[in-house]
Amino acid sequence: MFDFHAQELKILDFWKKEKIFQKSLEQTRAQGGKPFVFFEGPPTANGRPGIHHLLARAFKDIIPRYKTMQGFHVVRKAGWDTHGLPVEIEVEKKLGLSSKAQIENIVPGDSVKSIAAFNKACKESVWTYVEEFRNLTERYGYWVDLDNPYITYENNYIESLWWIIAQFYKRGFLKKDFRVAPYCFRCGTSLSSHELALGYQTVKDISVYVKFRVMGGAGSVAAKIGLPDNSSILAWTTTPWTLPGNVALAVHNDIEYALVKVGDEHGGDHVIVAKERMSVLEATGGAETAQHPIVVREFKGSELVGLRYEQLFSIPQLQSDTSHQVYAADFVSAGDGTGIVHTAVMYGADDYELGSRVGLPKKHTVTTEGKFEVFVPEVAGMRVRELDTDIAILKYLAGRGLLFKKEKYEHEYPFCWRCKNPVLYYALESFVVEMSRLREEMIAANQQIMWVPEHIKEGRFGEWLNEVKDWNFSRNRYWGTPLPIWVDEKTGAMKVIESFAELKQYADNFDEVYGGAAGAKAGAGVSDVSGFDPHRPFIDQITISCDEGKHMKRVPYVADVWFDSGSMPFAQYHYPFENGEMVDGAGAATSPGAQYPADYISEGMDQTRGWFYTLHAVAAVLGRAPSFKGCISHGLVLDENGKKMSKSLGNVVDPWKQIEQYGADAIRWFFYTVNAPGESKLYAEKELRARQQRFLSTWLNSLTFLQLYGTKDGYQADAIFEKADSSLDRWIVSRFHSTIEIVIRSLDILDVVVAARSIETFVDDLSNWWLRRSRDAIKNPKTKKAKSSLLYSLLLELTKLAAPFVPFTAEYVYQELKAFSDDRALAESVHMDRYPMGIKKYINHDLEHKMCMIRMASSVILQKRAVEGIKIRQPLTKVTLKVPQDLNIDVEDQILISDEVNIKSVEIEHNDTGKEDASIEVVNLDTVLTDELINEAADRERIRAVQEKRKNLQLQPSELANLKLEIPKDKKEFQALMSQIKNIGVATCTTASLVPLSELGPDAESIILHSGVQHFVLTKRGIKKLTK
């Protein structure tokens, strides 16, 4: 059995020793190949790589390989994403930390040294598994420059990020703001909308209907509209923890509301709800649900504006002339709840906007650690979004008679994409990039991108752009790109620094902070400061003085980590300080050409809200969208039952074990062919093995046949294709060139699955039809040269065609063919050869269709034989077929069918039902078995059994062996066998003789014949060989 893993290791050694990847790049550069631009989405190497990384690498690798073989120059620069919460949380776990307060007290009492120690640990941790990633990448055959990667924490990279941030500011998109944003209290920082989209879960929360008691009195709105003394406004919320922070209620001016009497008909409460939402008053077993709600009065929402109510919790900090009354707001609807919105300005974007418009108090009742403030005594110190806290709030409300009812509510709720804690909507200071202003530009740029799957353009990505939110850009964390923003605390003036040299220019205390040894290093287009670490806490200590202000302090934020990777098209080349030609396309003659925008990128479907989006966003703000023109967005890898892989379920697949068992190419081929890229892959080893056998093993078997029986004469593919004269040969040449056209057409539109499956179909056609029908001709000295040359040419061109898909197997076959033919004109590696082109003059679609019908006819006959219970090795005399009128089956075609179905005569009748009837049927099958037919079948069975034994003994085709066959008891059978014994010997490369059963011994093998069982013994004859 072929050991794929062992052979791939030899190929890896060859690639590494001969520097094939580097040579392929040098070759396309030297040949003046046009740039084909590929961007590598940087992984974070602070965890072990998994099977999903093999899926990603399969799709990343195939297109650059394909384009390289077409002569394009494809730079493939690796990258490492090294900042952000993913890294910080891992370090917190290692150090036993669980809060920002603990981080800032690693060195007791010294937050500066503590942050320095924490960031040092973060910097070290990002390399924990980098060797595993590197080894897996290399072993998998993913060709990417790992020796010169971009690293997002390095100074040059950060300087480019500072320049981009400065452009955001100069273009008027970067603003300081105080707004409600998704906030993780565990991580102590806000999140962006695209980060938020990565972490939604379906949850069941307690939702509550709360009564807000109306305040009346002379001149009040309550008195004006005639509300009874026991009236309440009913509002609904799924976040009970926000109720202590309530400062207002909101209605819609145009919605119809009703005052409804609930409870006992002679003494119940009156509540106000939207008329459309009166169904919420129906009995559900709650505290005070209505039995017979009665509408007492109706109002327009506008009539309720100004209606005052009692504060739920007694919190003086939230009391003002504007608070605790009803306001009109357009965001209110009657689609759910009661049509009246509870408003806590610090915990909702719409709430905050309303509060800013009407001057509501802005005071947090919850700390940044997610705990209630001390001035909320009923729940002081309790954590929000915990069951105990919700219960405490509900008990308090029930005790005051304010809890109308509660119920479970299932909905989608955001969780932190890294720590998995629930996210709060929380008002805080932040820097935002106003992406909403660029909505139309981003939508237009998206139209220029070729997406696979195609539906992403208008679907997952397009819909995201249609609703694009402003980018919550700043993070109150430690290990990240520090925002290069300094603020004058007195005037609020702001200075955005765009280079390290500019920082050196304006800094008050640069030498003091960095020890005096650091200095600006000038160079052509280069701004750098040697010995300088721009990370926290060092950069925090720098103050600057400039026209905007004196002794300005840096804001305490780092950038959203997705900004790092989204800026890689520019920052990977330290643009604009160096390598301007790599981005802009002008300059040095040695440049590989403009490396912007990307022609191709590939990552998982989740990156439509992650890397794909930030690439698009950064480019849009810089006025250079789109940043990529083609993208394959692949699905997830699930277990064979469709479940997500996790350690707790015990269904995690080890990528190393899979590679060792099946080889990298088998895994690649599985991912390419099992379904379309965007669909989830159910990783089933049984299916993987089947696909490996169906394609790779079948291909290699064809190679083995050529090596055993083919001629080693030189060839020229085009000349050999020209010489194809039989319909069978012309058909396989046509099929191959048709396949080339399909593959190229498909890969050019990133349709990998169609390209891969078309190659697999061709290999099946080659092996299971052309080669099976050509075996005897290849072994025949008269036709050996022509037939084996054609097989050689097909295998060689097929190897080039399949090389981007299965690089190891292609390299193995290519090198074997080189050794077989000793053709020194071939390239050093298949990956340095040119990709084949389909030649139209060889393509004959009519012939391909005809051969398809011939194979269909053969299949129909074989089915008939099976129904009759006659094995294929038993020859028959005649079959009569009825075929469509327009199907011209000539003598050559009849011979093909005859050989395939093992029937000596194939007669053809044409149906008279018209051209449109394309059915083929067996009219008559002669099943009479003569002695001659039986004896012929017996000889076939004997040859098959001996060949199988030769295979078990590992005999070469030309290696002689001794065959002893049992003498048949039947005289006629004996005479028939004697006449064929020499032919059997030639067919099996043996010296064959007939002996009594007693001479065969106990190790004799058996052959089941029509007449009974016959025994034989096959033994090696030694080292003597037959010549071809």
N, C-alpha and C positions, 0 to 999 in steps of 0.2 A: 504493500500500500504506500502511496506517495505521502511523504512526511512534509506537509506544507510548512509547518513551523521551522523545521530544521533547514529546509531549502531557503526560506525567507531570511534566516540568519546569515546564510552564505551570501545572499544577494546584498544584505545590509553591509556586510564586510566589504564586498566589492565596491559598493557605492561610496563607502567611507574612504577606503584605501585609494580609490581612483578619483575621488572628489567629483563624482558625476554631477551632483546638484550644482556645484560651483561652475563646472565646465559647461553645463547647459545654459547658465546665465551668461557666461563669457562668450559662448558661441552666438547666442542671439544678439548680444551687444555688438560683437565684431561684425556680424552680418547686417547691422543696421536695422534690426527688428524694431518695429513700432512699439511704443510702450502700451502694455495692457496693465491697468492699475488694479491692484488688489490691496484691500485693507484687512489686517488681522484684528479682530475684536479681542482685546486683551483679557486673558483669564486672571483671576486672583488665585495665586498658588498657596493659599493658607489652609487647604484641605486636600485630601487625596483625590486624584482624578477618578472618575467613574465611567461606566459604559456610555453615558450620554456624551462624554467628551469624544468618544470614538465616532459617534454619529456626527457631531459637529465637524470633526476633522475630516471625515469622509467627504462632506460637501464643500468644505473650504478648499480641499486639495485638488479636486477633480478638474475644475475649470482652469486654474493656473497651469496645471500640467498639459491640458488640452491646448491652451493658447500658446504655450511654449513650443509644443511640437508643431504648431502652425507657423512658427517663426517670430512670434511676438516676444518682446523682452518683458518678462514679468518679475518685477522686484517683489520679494515676499519677506517683509520685515516683521519679525515677531515682536510681541509686546507683553508687558506685565502690568496689570492694574494693581497698584500697591497701596492706595489710600483707602480711607473711608470706614464706615461702620462694620463691614464684614471683617476687616482686620482688627478693629478696636474690640469688638465683642469677643473674638477668639482670645485676644490678649487678656481681657477682663477675666475670662474663664480660667486661664492659666494662672493668673495672679490672685484669683479668689476675690475679685472685686465685683460689686453689683450696682454702683452708683457713681455719678460724677464727683460727689463729695469724697468718696473713697479714693478715686483716681488722684484728686488734688491733695491727698494727704498720704501718698505713698511714702514720701519723706515728711514725717510729722511736722506740721506747722510751716512747711515751705512749699507753696503751690507751684512756684517756678521750677524748683528741682524735681518736684513730683511729676509735672507735665513732661519735663525733659526725660525722666526715667521711663515714663509710660510710652512716649513716642519712640524712644530708643528700642524698647521692647517690640513696638509695632514694626519698626523698620527691620528688625531681625526676624520677626515672625513671618514676614511675607516670603521669605526664602525657605521656609520649613520644608515644603514639598516641591520646590522648584525642580529638584533633580528627578523626582518621580514624574512630573509633568514633562520634563525634557526627555527622559528615557522613553516614556510612553509615546510621545510625539515622534521620536526617531524610530522606535520599533514599529510603529504603525505606518511608517513611510510617508508621513506628512512633511513635505518639503517646505520649510520656512527657515529664515535666517535666525537661528537661536543664538548665534555668537555675537550679533550686533543688534540686540533688541532695544526698543524704546521702553523706558522705565519711568512710570509717572511720578515717582518721588524725586527723581534726579533734578538738579538745578536747572539744566538747560530746558528741560520739559516744563518746569514750573515757570521759568521766565517767559516762555511762549504763552503759557496760560495767563500770566499777568498782562501780557500785551493784548490778548484777546479780551480780557475783562475790561481793560482800558478802552478798547474799541466799543464794547457794549455801552460804556459810559459816555464816550464821545458822541456816539450815535443816538444818545438819548433814551436808551432802552433800560439801563440799569438805574434803579431807583431805591432809595431807602424808604421803608414804609412800616406802618404798624397795622397789621391785618391778621385776620383769623387764618390759620394754616393747619394742615395736618401735623400733629405733634406727638412724638413718642416720649412719654414720661420716663420710661425705663432708660432710654438712650439720652434723654435730655436735649432733644433737638427736633426741629421741624423737618418735614419731608416735602418733597416736590410732588406734583400731581402724577408724574410718571412713576415715581417710586411708590406712591400710594396704590397705583393700579396693579402693582405686582403682588399685593398682599391681601386681597379680599377673601373672606371666608363666610360661609353661611352659618348664622348663629340664631339662637332663640333668646331674645331679651325680654325682660319685663317691660311691658308698655302700660302706662297709667293714664287714666282720665281724671283730671284734677279740677276741683271747683275753686274758682277765684271769686271771693265774696264781694259783691258790688257795694260801694260806698255811696250813700244817698245824701240827702240834705238839701236845704233850700238853694235853688239856683244850679243844682248839679244836673249833669246829663241824665242821671238815673231818674231824677224828678221830672225832667223835661219829657222823657219818653214813657213815663208812668210805670216804672218798675216797682214791684212789691219789695218790702223790706228783706225778704228771705231769698232774694235773687242772687244767682252766681253765674259767672261766665265759665263755660266748660272748655278746657283745652286738653290736648293729648300730646304725649311725648314718649319716645322710645329710650330716652336718656334721663332717667329720674335724677341722676347726679347733677344735672344742670338746673334743677328747680330752685335750690337755694340762691342761685344767681339771677333769678327772674327779675326783670325790671320793667317789662311791658308785655302787652298782648297785641297781636296784629290781626286785622280783618281786611277783607277786600271791599272796597266801596260799593261794588256792583253786585255782590253776592246777597241773596235773600237769607236773612236769619230769622229765627223764631224763638220766642220765650215759651218754654214748655214746662208745664207743671208735672212733676214726677213724684213718685212715692205714694203715700196714702192720699186718697182723693180729698180728704177733709183737713189735711195739715201738712202736705209735702212741700219740698223745695221747688223753686223755679230756676231753670237753667236756660242759658242762651246757647244755641248751636245753629249751624247752617241748616236750612230746611232739607237740603239734599243729604245731610248726614244724621238725620234723626234716627236712623237704624241703630246707632250706637247706644241709644237709650233703652233698647230692648233688654229684657232680663237675661243675664248670663251667670247668675249666682254670685254677683259682686256685692259690695257693701250696701248700696242704696239704689239698685237698679229699678227702673220704673216698671210697674205692672200695666198701667193704663196711661201712657203719656198723653197729655192734652195740650194742644197749641192754644196759648192764651193771647199772644200778640205776634205780629210779624214786623220786621224792620229791614231796611237796606243797611248794608255795612256802614255806609257813610253816616247813618244816624247814631251809630255806636261810638264813633270817634270822640275821644275825650272822656269816655266813661271811666271813672276811677274805681279801683278795687283795693282790698287789703293785701298787704305784703304777706307772702306765705311764711317766710322766716323773718324774724326780727333782726335785721342787719342794717344798722344806721348808715354804714358806708355806701349802701345802695339807694338811700333815700334822697330825693331831690324834688324840685317843683315839676320836673318833667317825667319822673318815674311813676310806675304802677298805674298806668292808664292805657286805654286802647288807642292804637294808631292804625291808619290805613297803609297798606303796603301791597304792591303789585305781585309779590312773590306768593301771596296767600291764594290757595285754591280750595275747592270743595271735593277734591279727589280722594282724600283720606282724612282720618282723624275727625275733628269736629268743624273744620273750616275756620278755626281760630288758632293762631300760632302762638305758643309760649315763646317769649323772647328773652334770651340771655345773651347780651351783646358780646360777651367775651368768648362765647363758645359756638358761634355760627356765623358764616360769612354774610348771609342776608341780615341776620340779627345785628351784626356789627355795622353794616351799612346803614340800617335804619337808625341805630343808636347815634351814629355820627351825624345823620341828617337832622335829628330832632333834639340832640344834646342829652342823651341818656347817660347816667353814671357809668363809667368804665372802670370797674374794679374786679379783680380776680377773687373768686371765693375758693379757688383751687391753686395750690402751689405748682411750680414747675416739676415737682416730683410726683404730681398726681394725687396729692393729699389735701383734704379740706383745711382751710385756714382756721386759726384759733377763734376768730370772731364768728364762726358758725358752730356754736357749742354743741348742737344736737349731733353733729358728726365730725367734730374737730379731730384732725389727725388720721381720719379713716381714708382708705384708698378708694378712688372712684372706680367705677365699672367692676366692682366686686359685689357678690351677692349680699354679703352682710351689710354693706353700705346701702344698697338699694332697699333692703328690708328695714333698716333703721329709718330711712327717709319715709318709707311708706307707713311705718308705724306712727311716726310723728304726724303725718298728714291725716291718718285715720283718727288719731287721738283728737285732732282739731275738727273732725267731721268734714274734711276737705277731699278725702279720697272717694271718688265716685265709683270707680271700678278699676281692676287691673286684669291683664291677660298676657299670655305668651305671644310674642310676635317674632316670626321668622323672617329674616332679611339678610342681605349682604352687608357686611361691616368690614371696614379696613383694619388690617393689622400691620404692624411694622414688618417690612419685608425681610428684616434680618433677625430681630430678637423675638418676633412672633407675638409681642404684646399688643393689646388693642390700642388703636390710635385715638387720640382726642382731637377735636377741633378747638384750637386754643389761640387766643389773640396774643401776639408778641411782635416785637420789633424784628424786622428781617429785611434783607435786600432781595429785590425781585427783578427779574428780567421780563419786561412787558411783551411776552410772546403774542398776546391777543392782538396786538397792533400789526402783527405780521401774518395773521391767519390767511389772508388771500394769497400772499406771496408763497407761503408754505404749501398751500393747496395746489397752486399752479406748478410749483417745482415737483410735487409728488406725481403729477401727470407725466413727467419725463422719466420716471423710474419704471423699469421692467421688474415686476414683482412675481415671484413664484412662492406660494400660490397666487394666481392673478387677483383673486377676490380681496386680498389684503389692501390693494390700492384704494378701492372705494369702501372697503369694509373696515377691518380692524384698525388700519393705519389712517385711512381717509376719514373715518368717523372721529377718530381721536383729534385729527387736525381741525375738523369742522367745529369741535367744541374745545379747542386748545385753550388752556388756562395760562395765566402768567406763571412764570417759572419761579418758584420759591427757592432762591439760589443759595442762601447762606445757611450754614449749619453751626450750631453752638457746640462744637466738638474740638478735638485735639489733633488727630492724625489725618491731615488733609492739606490741600492747597490753601494757604492763608490768603484771605482776600487782601489785595494790595490797596486798601482804602484807609486813609487817615482822616480823622475828623477833629475839628477845633471844638472842644467841649463848650466854649463860651458862645461862639457864634453859630455853630452847626455847620460851618463851611467844610467842604469835603475835597480831598485830593486823592486821585487815583494814580498810582505809580505804574508805569508800563515796562520798566526794565530795572535790572539790578544796578546798572550804572546811574540811572536816574535816582534810585534810592540813595546811593552813595552821595550823589550830588546834594540832596535835600536833607539827609539825615543829620540830626544834631549830635548824635552820640554813637555813630557807627563804629569807630575804633574802640570806644569804651565797651560796647556790647560784644564785639567780636575780637577783642584782644589786641587791636592795633596792627596785627600782621596782615590783615586782609587789605587788599587794594584793588582798584578797578584795573582790569586788563583790557587795553584797547586793541582792536583788530578790525579788519575789513568787515563791516556789517555785524560785528560781534559786540555784545554787551555782557560782560561776565564779571563776577567778583570772586576771586580765588579764596578758598577757605571759608566760604560763606554758606550757612545753612538757613534757608528762608523759612523753615518750619517754626511752629510754636515750640517752646515759649520764647525763643531768642528774638524772633521778629516782633513779638509783643512789646519788647522793651525799647524798640526804636521809636524815637519821636522825630518829627520832621518840621521844618519851618520853610515856608514858601510864601508866595503872594497871597495864597488863600488863607493862611493863618500861621500862628507861631506855636511851637511845641505841640503839634498835633499828635494825637494818639491813634494807634491802629485799632480798628473795630475788632472785637474778639471772636471773629468768625472764620471758618474755613468754607470752601466752596462745596456744593453738592458734588459727591464723588463721580456722578455720571457726567459731569462737565469734563472731568479729566479724560475719560475715554472718548467722549463726543468731540473733543478737540484734537484727537490724535492725528488727523490728516495734516495738521499744521505743526503741532508740538513735537511729533516724532522726528522732524527735521530741524528743530530749533528755529522755526520760522517766526518772524522775518529777520532774525539776527544773523542767520546763516542759511545756506542752501535755498536761496530764493528761487533758483531755477527748478528745484524739485517740486515746488508748488505752482510757480507761475510759468514754468516751461521755457524760460529764456536763460542764456548764460553759457556755462562751461560746455565745451564740446564733449567732454567725458561723461556728462550727465546722462542718466538713463531716460531722460525726457520728463515731461511734466508728470508728477505723481498725484495729480488732482484734476478732476474728481475721480473716485474709484469707478472702474468699469464693473467691478464685482465685489460683493461682500456676502457673507453667510453667517447666520447665527440662529438661535432658537426663536420660536414664535413669540416668547415673552419679551424679546428685545424690541418688538414694535412699540412698547411703552418704555423701553430702556435705551440701549445703545443706538438703535436705528433712529429713535426720536431725537436724542441729543446730537447725533451727527447732523441731522436735518436742521435742528434748531440753531446750533452754533453757526452753520453755514448760512442760514437765513439772516441772522443778525449781522453777519459780516457781509451780506449781499452777495454770497457766492453759492447759493443753493441751486441744484441739489449737490450734495457732497458724494453721492453714489448713484450709479445709473442702472445697476442690476443687482438683484438680491434674491437669494434662496432663503426662505424662512422655514426651518424644519420644525417638526413636531417633537413630542416627548418620546422617551424610551420607557415603556411600561413592561411589566412582567408578562408572561404568556397568557395570563388571565385578565389582562387589561388593568391591573392595579399598579398604582404608583409604587416604585421601589423604596423600601425603607428598612432600616436595621430592625425595627420593632417587628415587622412582618416577616423578617428573615428571607426576603426575596431579592436582596441586592446581588447584582451580578458583578463579579470581579473581572475587570477588563483584561488583566494580565493572564488569568487562567483561560479565558476565552481565546486569546491570541495564541497561547501555548498549545491549546487543544485543536484549534481550527486554522490558525494562521490569520494574519491581518486581512488578506484579500477576501477571504470567505465572509468576514464580518462586513467589510465594505460592500461586497456584492449583495449581501442580504439587505443592507440599508438602502441601496440604490434600486433594488427591484421589488421589494416586498410590497410597497405601495408608493403613492405620491409623496414628495418630500414633506408637505405640510401636514400630513396625517401622522398620528401617533404610531409608533412602531411597537408591536407586541413582540418582545424578544423571546422567541421560542427556538431552542437549540435544534429540535427536530426539524423545523422548517429551514433553519440555517444549513444543516447537514444536507437536506434535500436539494437546496439551491447550489451548494458547493458541488455536489455530485452531478447535478444536471448540467452545470456549466463548466466549472473548472476541471473536473475529472474527465468529462467528455472531451473537452479540448485537449487535455494532456494525453488521452488515449489515442487521439488522432495523430499527435506528434509521435508517440511511441510506435504506432503502425508505420509511419514514414521511416523512422529510424531503423526498424526491423526489416522492412521490405523495399524501401525506396532506393532509387539511384542517387548518387552523390554528384551527378553532373551539374555544372554551372547553369545559370539561368538568367533571363531577364523577364521580369514579371509581365511587362506589357507585351513582349513578343510571345510569351507562353499563352497569355489570354487571347492573343490574336489567332493562335493555332488551334484553339479549342474548336473541334469540328463536330463531335457527336452532340445530339440534343441535350444529353445529360451534362456534358461538360459546358456547353454554352449556357445551359440553365444555371449551373452553380456560379459561373462567372457573372452572369446577369444578377443573380441573387446577391452576390457579394457587393457589386457596385451599387445596387439599389440600397443595400444596407448602409454602405458608406454615406450615401446621400441622406438617408434618414437620420443617421447618427449626427452628422455635421449640422443638418437643419435643426435638429432637436437641441443639441448642445448650444447652438448660437442663440436659442431662446431659453436656455437654462432648463430645458425639459430632460432631466437626467433619467427619469424612469423609462421614458419611451426609448431613449438612446440605448440604455442598458438592455432592456428587454429585446430590442431589435437585434443586438449582438448575440444574445442568448438564443434567439430563434434561428439565426444564421448558423450558429455552431451545431444546433440540432439538425438543421438541413444538411450541413456538411457531413456530419458524422453518421447520422441515422438514415440518410438517403443516398447522398452522392458516394460517400466512402463505402457504404455497405454494398452498393451496386457496382463499385469500382474495385473491390478487393482483388478479385481474380485477375483483373486487367493489370493491376499494379504488380502482382506476383508473376505475371506472364512476361517472359523475356522480350516478346515482340512489342508489347505495349507499355512495358515498365517505365521506360524513360519519359515518354510523353505524360503518362498518368501521374507518376511520382513527381515530375517537375511541376505539374499543375497543383498538386497537393502542397508541395513545398511553397509555391508562390502564394497560394491562398493562406497558408498558415503564417507566412512571414507578414503579409499585409494585414491579416487579422490581428497579429500580435501588436502591430503599431496602432491599429484601430482601438484595441482594448486597453492599451497601456495607461491612459489616464484613469481608468476605472479600477484595474487590478495591477498596480505597478510591479509587484513582485513576480507574479506569475508571468506577466508579459516579458519581464527581463529574463526570467529563467528560460522561457521558450525561445526568445530571441538569441540568447547565448548558445542554446542547444542547436538551433538552426545554423548559427555561424560555424559552430564546430562541425556539424554534419556536412555542410557544403564547402567549408573552408573559403568562404566568400570574403575576401579582405576589403571589398568595397563597402561593406556594411559599417554602420557607425559603431563607436565604442560601446554605446548603450542604446537600447531602444528609445530611451527618453531623450536622446540627442538626434534621433532620426526624424524625418518629416512625417507629418500626419498624412495618411492616404487621402486621395481625392477620388470621388466617384467619376468614372469616365462614361459619358452618356452613350457612346457608340457601342458599348458592351451591354447596355441595359435593354432587355427585350421583355416588356411587360406581358405581351401575348404568350411568350414562351413560359414565363413564370406562372401565368394563369393555367396554361395547359398542363404544366407539370403538377400543379396543385390538383387538377382534376385527375391526372394519372394516379397520384398518390391516394386520392379519394377512392378511385376505382379499386386500387389494391386493398385499401382498408375495407371496402364493402365485401370483397371476396374473402378476405381473412375472417371477417365476421361470420360469413356464411359457413366457412370451414369450421369455425368454432361451434356454431349451432349444430353442425353435422357430427361434431366430435372427432374430427380428423386432424391430427397434429400437423404442424407446418412442415416437419421433416419427411412426411409421407407424400411423395409425388402423386399427382393426379393427372389424368389424361387431358381433360378439356373443361373449359368454362365458357359460357356465353354471357356477354354483358350487353345491356341496353344503355346507351349513352345519349346525351343531347345531340340534336341535329348538327349544331355548329361545332361540335368537338371532333376534330379530325385526328384519330389515333392511328398512326402509321405503323409499319412493321417494326421499326426501331422502338416505338413506344410499347408495342405488344410484347416485345422481348423483355423490356423493363418490367412490365407487369408480370409476365410469366416467371421471370427469375425471382421476383419479390414474393409471389404467392406459391411458388413451387408447383405450377401447373404447366404442362408441356404445350398446350395450345390455348390461346385466348382468342375467341371469336367475338366480333363486334357487330351489334345491331344498333341502328339509330331509331330513336322514338319518333313518332309521327304526330306528337301533340304540340309541336311548335317550339320555336327557339327559346321562349321564356322558361320552358321546363328544363331545369338544370339537374334533375335527379339522375342518379346512376343506380342501376339495380342488376342483380344476378338473375338472368332468365333461366339458366340451367347449369348445374354443377354435376359433372360426371363423377360419381363416387365409387365406381366399380374398381376394385383393386386386383390387378393381375399379378401373376408371380413376378413378372419383371419389375413392376412398381414396388412390390413388397421387398424384393431384393435390393432395389435401389435405395429404399428407405433404410434398410438394415445397414447398408454401407455408409450412409450419411450418419447414422447413429453411432456406428463404430468409430468413424473419423472424429465425431464430436467428443466421444468419451476419451479417446486417446489424446486429443488436443488438450482437453481439460486436465488429464493426468500430466502431460508435458508441462503445463502451466504450474501445477502443484510441485513438480520436481524442479521448477525454475530453469528449464532447458531453454536455450536460445533457439530461435526458429531454424537456424542452419545447423544445429547440433544434432548429430545422429544418435538414435536410440534403438534398442532392441525391442521388438514387439512380438509377443507370443499370443496367438489367438486360439481358443478352444475349437477343436474340430467339430463342426455341426453334426448332429445325429442324422438329420434328414439328408438323403443323398442329393436331391435337387439343390437344396440350400448349400451343400458342400461344393457341388460343381459350380454354382453361381459365385460362391466366395472365392474359389480357386481362380476363376477368371478375372477377379477384381483385386486379388491380394497385392499385386504389384502396384496398382493405382493407389490402393490404401497406403502402402508404404511410402510412395512419393508424396501423397497428400499430407502425411503425418511425419515426414522426414525420419522414417524408421526402416530397418530391415525386418520385414514382417514374415512370419512363418506360422503354420498351423500345427498344433501339438495336441495330444490327448489331455483331458482335464487333469489327470493324475500327475502330469509333469508341471503344472502351474503352481502347485504348492498352496499353503494357507493364506498367502497375501494377495491372492488373485482378486482383481476388480470385476464387477459385474456390469453387463450391458443388457437393458431390457429391450427386447426386440418383439416384432409381431409374432414370431414363432416361439418365443420363450426367452430364457435367460442364457446369455453367452458370457464366458469369463475370459479375462486376458491379464497379462502381466507386461508392464513396460519398465525397462531398466535402462539406466544411463550406460552409454557405450564408452565413456572416457572423454578424452580431450579432442578427439578427431572431429573436424568440422567439414561440412560440405561447402564448396565454393558456390557463389551465386551464379 
